[in-house]
Structure formats: structure tokens, C-alpha cells
């Protein structure tokens, strides 16, 4: 039996304690590193970007990996590489949790633009994970509810995508 499996995900995770160590210069090296890492996992980075305290990845996922395994490998390998590349960041790392949602093909361009505008969207301010999670599901012209969602949250966005967040 043969078939086509195409899973596109928007993955987001924060630095530990939301410490703002992802400068534009570091982002310029980190995103290509993740793209190369994903190629080795038979995945494809469609768009990557960061703000000072978190990273967003829009990617096509290999059907041979679980989401948990994919994120574990991205975070583990990038953390190891970051500590080698910038020894002054040896005490820094990624938060324990992550957010992920599937993206319908009609939404790929919208999500890619959202990721490209992370620094503009957030400026240099730290972002609360709950705010980011809710914001990712809102239309740009809608107000964002900044109240924190409960942990172990599952939100269905009504467009064929699902947003999951847990820690």
C-alpha cells in the first residue's frame, strides 16, 4: 500500500525562564542549523524565525517521527550546538514544554509571514508563553486574551488545524 502523508506543523518553544538570549545575530545562525538538522531527520523547514526569548518553526514533518521525538531532537541538538557555538550561553537552554499545531495548506503562507515578523511583533520584550499560545490562534485584528490557559490544553482552531500546548 502506498500513499501520501504530508504533515506540516508550527512548533514554538521558549528559552528557559524566557531569558532573552536569541539576538538577531544568533537567530541568523540558529535557524540554518535547525534547517540542516531537520534535513537529516527527513523533515523540511519551510520557515523559521525567533524573537529574543523563543523560536518558531514551520516545517514539514517526516511521517516516521512522533512529534515528541521531533521536538526532543530539535531542542537537544540545538542546545548542544548553542553551548559549543556560544560558550557564554552554557547556563542557558530551552524550556521544558513546547507548543505545536498542524497547519492546513491554505494557512502556510500566513503562518510563514507570522514567523518572519516575530521581532517586529514582539520587539525586545519578553513574551509570556500563554500570550504567545493564544496569539497564534487569533486573527491579527482580534484582541488577544492574555489570561494564561490551563496546562494540558488542547484548542481546536476550526480551520482544520489543532493547537496543542503542554508542559
PEFENUR-V778238 format. One record per residue. N is the residue number from 1. RES is the residue in one small letter. SS is DSSP state (A for helix, B for strand, O for the rest). NEAR is the number of other C-alpha atoms within 8 Angstrom. D_FIRST is the distance of its C-alpha to the first C-alpha in whole Angstrom. Layout:
N;RES;SS;NEAR;D_FIRST  N;RES;SS;NEAR;D_FIRST
This chain:
1;x;O;2;0  2;x;O;3;4  3;x;O;4;7  4;x;O;4;10  5;x;O;5;12  6;x;O;8;16  7;x;B;9;19  8;x;B;12;22  9;x;B;13;25  10;x;B;13;29  11;x;B;12;30  12;x;B;11;34  13;x;B;12;36  14;x;B;13;40  15;x;B;14;42  16;x;A;10;44  17;x;A;6;47  18;x;A;12;46  19;x;O;10;48  20;x;O;9;48  21;x;O;7;47  22;x;O;12;45  23;x;O;9;47  24;x;A;7;46  25;x;A;7;46  26;x;A;8;44  27;x;A;11;42  28;x;A;8;42  29;x;A;8;41  30;x;A;10;38  31;x;A;10;36  32;x;A;8;35  33;x;A;9;35  34;x;A;11;32  35;x;A;10;30  36;x;A;8;30  37;x;A;10;29  38;x;A;12;26  39;x;A;10;25  40;x;A;7;26  41;x;O;7;23  42;x;O;8;21  43;x;O;11;22  44;x;B;10;24  45;x;B;13;28  46;x;B;9;28  47;x;B;10;32  48;x;B;13;34  49;x;B;12;37  50;x;B;13;40  51;x;B;13;43  52;x;O;14;46  53;x;O;14;44  54;x;B;12;40  55;x;B;11;37  56;x;B;12;35  57;x;B;14;31  58;x;B;15;29  59;x;B;13;26  60;x;B;12;22  61;x;B;12;20  62;x;O;10;18  63;x;O;8;15  64;x;O;4;16  65;x;O;8;19  66;x;O;7;21  67;x;A;6;24  68;x;A;6;26  69;x;A;8;25  70;x;A;9;25  71;x;A;8;29  72;x;A;8;30  73;x;A;8;29  74;x;A;11;31  75;x;A;9;34  76;x;A;8;34  77;x;A;9;34  78;x;A;11;36  79;x;A;10;39  80;x;A;8;39  81;x;A;8;39  82;x;A;11;42  83;x;A;11;44  84;x;A;7;44  85;x;A;6;45  86;x;O;8;47  87;x;A;8;49  88;x;A;6;51  89;x;A;9;48  90;x;O;8;48  91;x;O;5;48  92;x;O;8;46  93;x;O;9;42  94;x;B;10;40  95;x;O;11;40  96;x;O;6;38  97;x;O;8;36  98;x;B;12;34  99;x;B;12;33  100;x;B;11;29  101;x;B;11;28  102;x;B;11;25  103;x;O;12;26  104;x;O;10;25  105;x;A;6;24  106;x;A;5;28  107;x;A;8;29  108;x;A;9;29  109;x;A;7;32  110;x;A;7;34  111;x;A;10;33  112;x;A;12;33  113;x;A;8;37  114;x;A;8;37  115;x;A;14;36  116;x;A;9;39  117;x;O;8;42  118;x;A;12;42  119;x;A;10;45  120;x;A;6;46  121;x;A;6;45  122;x;A;10;46  123;x;O;8;49  124;x;O;7;50  125;x;O;6;50  126;x;O;10;48  127;x;O;9;46  128;x;O;7;45  129;x;A;7;42  130;x;A;10;42  131;x;A;13;43  132;x;A;9;41  133;x;A;10;38  134;x;A;11;40  135;x;A;10;40  136;x;A;6;37  137;x;A;8;36  138;x;O;9;39  139;x;O;6;40  140;x;O;5;42  141;x;O;4;45  142;x;O;6;45  143;x;O;6;47  144;x;O;8;45  145;x;O;7;46  146;x;O;7;47  147;x;O;6;47  148;x;O;6;45  149;x;O;6;42  150;x;O;5;41  151;x;O;7;39  152;x;O;7;36  153;x;B;9;35  154;x;B;8;32  155;x;B;7;33  156;x;B;7;31  157;x;O;9;32  158;x;O;6;31  159;x;O;5;29  160;x;O;7;26  161;x;O;11;26  162;x;B;12;28  163;x;B;13;30  164;x;B;10;31  165;x;B;13;34  166;x;B;9;35  167;x;O;7;37
